[in-house]
Amino acid sequence: MSAPPRLVLVDGTALIYRAFFAIPATFRTATGLPTNAIYGFALMFNKLFAGRKPDCGAVIFDAPGPTFRDEAYADYKADRAPMEDTLSVQLPYIDRLVEAQRFPTLSVRGYEADDVIGTLTRRGLDEGFEVLIVSSDKDFTQLIGPRVRMFDPMRDVTYDEVLVQKKWGVRPEQFVDLLALTGDSIDNIPGVPGIGQKGAAQLLKDRPTLKQLLDELEDLPPRYKKALGTHREQALLSQRLATIHTDVPLPLGPKDLAIELPDRAPLNAFYRELEFFSLLSEDEVVAAEAAQGQGPVPVLDEATAAAWLGEPGPLSVAPVFDGDAIFARPVGLALVRADGEAAYCDMQAGLPQDVLRRLADPEVPKHAHDAKQLHHVLRRAGAALAGVEGDTMLASFLVEPTKVIPHRLEQVAREYLQVALPPDKRLLGSGKSLRTFAELDIAAVAEHAAGRARAVHGLWVVLWPMVEAMGLARHYAEHERPLSFVLGRMEAAGIKVDQAELETIGAELARRLAEVEAKIHEEAGAPFNVGSTKQLGEVLFETLKLPVVKRTKTGYSTDAEVLERLRPKHPIAGLVLEHRAVSKLITTYTNVLAAAVRPETGRVHATFQQTTGASGRLISTDPDLQRTPIRTPEGKRIRRAFVAEPGHRIVSADWSQIELRLLAHASGDRALVAAFAAGEDVHTRTAAGLFGVEESAVDPEQRRVGKTVNFATIYGQGATALGQILGIPRAEAEAHIAAYFALYQGVAEWLERVKAEALEVGWVQTLFGRRRVIPELASHNPTDVQAGLRIAANTRIQGSAADLCKEAMLRIQDELDARGFSARMLLQIHDELVFEVPEAEVSEVCPLVQRHMEQVRPLAVPLVAEVGVGDSWGDAH
């Protein structure tokens, strides 16, 4: 038996509003056109067509002008604010989007979209359709039935009778009466004061209709009897306002609303116009790829390379390789000349001598996307690289750090060139059909690489003038670009790991985990999966009858905050926290580190990401060494597994309170500057001010509070967040913040200036001139704006610390090279630099490092760096 025809009815007006508020206001085109509502609406349509294609359907919009509900109740929807300009400007584009989707539209004057949808639903059922209502408006719950479902594309949930009962406690046909009792603040339906959703659901469980409730008023509990007796007419009015009409006179019926497949050409053109490149169809990506080509890409060899290269001029370069970049298996290299012509070199056969000379010539400008990666690949091929002028990944990051994180070439090309580069997996396949570049036809690889090199060529032309216009050319040339080469050397060097020690630590942790788990089972009275939040919740709150602290959508919450609050009530809570800590050490550190050791070097070679941290901080990945714990005994022991080669020592140099020192410098706060100038313990000084005691009387717990409040200022944490961190009431946290700003009034004034300036211009600068655009400041959502203001203050300090660290790294590396030292910089972890130094050089390298870290820039307060030496990282720090 064939399935019934499907009628899809889209509540256009409601979904436009939902998309507008759900998608950040940061969605804009390069010309500044807001596109968040359009983009959200487009995503909704993609979800619609992802499954079974509807047979008939329409997008229904509210018609302009009043409706019968406005006439029945003057305050209906009276509390709704006028449409924002940033939304109204998007409406014509949504009309174009629906037209390109070839979806019928409908609106009827005098009626809301709800009533038109209700009428089409009734008529659709009469004509044998299965109906799907697409909306986020709960009012449509009343229409749900055996052949009617409601799909909420924003939550990706489809509602049927069972889900309605579960969510609202009533059947769909009772939903209007539920609203009659509770009212609806969104539509300004008054309801009955004093009756909430749970109470209304219970009333309708005992007496299934509003009529029966009013008829049996005397039998109701006193408070409900009084509320319904007093507001009887209001309840009946609310019922009329909430009822969706199903008898609207329509010019069309369901069968007149046949749906055709979208016309991809105008739809893709629309997506490109609004810069929705991620929504382009596969065919469009293929077409874009083909459009980049200019005939077969020539493959250079010793006989043809010189003629193709011609006179020395800028080259855009894109490598092709298998494996990770640091230990790449080079496959090929695409080159693009200044005139845009592309060629390819087969690195498996060896690069032509003319190409090698041109790559190594410092006078020939090179452009690449992620020059650090290119350095690795060429190093593996035995080729030198000099003269790198342009790195489009770094340029994209400087222009707008958060726009396309992590600034992969595909992302940046889509954003600035409207070019859809084919991903590697298009050629390499997946699963059983997965291949390597080395196995592919050379012509296909050449075209793939040439497309990427052409994108680099085009991007440099677009991005470099933007970098210059923002006043960041000097920062790029003196900091970001040279730093990428330093980071490349650090990645290639890696850090040695004592694998035997790591295995011993892992085995000990595994034994400890088993012991803790056994104690947990003993406290619970039976074995269970400690890692299952569901099973743990059942044990804590059903078996052991501990008080429920909070719930999630799926059941009991067992997060760290809950367990900390339960710790005084039962020993199992502390044991579970310990179990999680040990388990994390095993899975996140010992196992990951052991797997990351390269067998050919015995070292871990992390990748340092220069364009992932929006504040400018460096981030290490594969593995993430920056999260290696330090304060716990286990964490310190893990750090001791990072060791020096024989005849070498590990040197660790760490800035002391660099962010607070930068805060003192930036704000000019007299008390803070004086404290650092005098070499005082700033955390103790702050604690003394917070608790009203002499500094000599501050105990360790008070100092911990002082330290937390000091850093809360930098991170922009409010009273709620501070209270949670310190485990104190919000009011007490508010008092700490007030006392802090009374103590450091210059900091309070500086914060206000930074926020005001950021609101005015939409961006913030570090102390060294690097700019970060903050899209959240343009949002219509106050929560987004507040988040943007916190980012502004944080970036001024954290971003400046990142810049300071980069400059120190460059100066240190320059002097190490200039003096011919063999010492190698290995890691950058937060405010710490780690080196591997020959024993004979330690006495000279330590003061060299300390000098550059403390004198990198003149500040209003002294910078202090502490240097340690040891056989391992743990010993040196």
Sequence and secondary structure as in RCSB ss.txt:
>XXXX:A:sequence
MSAPPRLVLVDGTALIYRAFFAIPATFRTATGLPTNAIYGFALMFNKLFAGRKPDCGAVIFDAPGPTFRDEAYAD
YKADRAPMEDTLSVQLPYIDRLVEAQRFPTLSVRGYEADDVIGTLTRRGLDEGFEVLIVSSDKDFTQLIGPRVRM
FDPMRDVTYDEVLVQKKWGVRPEQFVDLLALTGDSIDNIPGVPGIGQKGAAQLLKDRPTLKQLLDELEDLPPRYK
KALGTHREQALLSQRLATIHTDVPLPLGPKDLAIELPDRAPLNAFYRELEFFSLLSEDEVVAAEAAQGQGPVPVL
DEATAAAWLGEPGPLSVAPVFDGDAIFARPVGLALVRADGEAAYCDMQAGLPQDVLRRLADPEVPKHAHDAKQLH
HVLRRAGAALAGVEGDTMLASFLVEPTKVIPHRLEQVAREYLQVALPPDKRLLGSGKSLRTFAELDIAAVAEHAA
GRARAVHGLWVVLWPMVEAMGLARHYAEHERPLSFVLGRMEAAGIKVDQAELETIGAELARRLAEVEAKIHEEAG
APFNVGSTKQLGEVLFETLKLPVVKRTKTGYSTDAEVLERLRPKHPIAGLVLEHRAVSKLITTYTNVLAAAVRPE
TGRVHATFQQTTGASGRLISTDPDLQRTPIRTPEGKRIRRAFVAEPGHRIVSADWSQIELRLLAHASGDRALVAA
FAAGEDVHTRTAAGLFGVEESAVDPEQRRVGKTVNFATIYGQGATALGQILGIPRAEAEAHIAAYFALYQGVAEW
LERVKAEALEVGWVQTLFGRRRVIPELASHNPTDVQAGLRIAANTRIQGSAADLCKEAMLRIQDELDARGFSARM
LLQIHDELVFEVPEAEVSEVCPLVQRHMEQVRPLAVPLVAEVGVGDSWGDAH
>XXXX:A:secstr
     EEEEEEHHHHHHHHHHHS TT B TT  B HHHHHHHHHHHHHTTSS  SEEEEE   SS  HHHHH TT
TTTT     HHHHTTHHHHHHHHHHTT  EE  TTS HHHHHHHHHHHHHHTT EEEEE S GGGGGG BTTEEE
EETTTTEEE HHHHHHHHSS GGGHHHHHHHH BTTTTB   TT  HHHHHHHHHHS SHHHHHHTGGGS HHHH
HHHHHTHHHHHHHHHHH   S    SS GGG B     HHHHHHHHHHTT GGG  HHHHHHHHHHH  SS  EE
 TTTHHHHH S   EEEEEEEES STT EEEEEEEE TTS EEEEETTT   HHHHHHHH TTS EEESSHHHHH
HHHHHTT     EEEEHHHHHHHH TTTSTT  HHHHHHHHH      HHHHH  GGG   GGGS HHHHHHHHH
HHHHHHHHHHHHHHHHHHHTT HHHIIIIIHHHHHHHHHHHHH EEE HHHHHHHHHHHHHHHHHHHHHHHHHHT
S   TT HHHHHHIIIIIS      EETTEE  SHHHHHHHTTT HHHHHHHHHHHHHHIIIIIIHHHHHHEETT
TTEE  EEESSS TTS  EEESS GGG   SSHHHHHHHTTEE  TTEEEEEEEESSHHHHHHHHHH  HHHHHH
HHTT  HHHHHHHHHHT  GGG  HHHHHHHHHHHHHHHHT  HHHHHHHHT  HHHHHHHHHHHHHH HHHHHH
HHHHHHHHHHHSEEE TTS EEE GGGG S HHHHHHHHHHHHHIIIIIHHHHHHHHHHHHHHHHHHHTT   EE
EEEETTEEEEEEEGGGHHHHHHHHHHHHHSSS  SS   EEEEEESBHHHH 
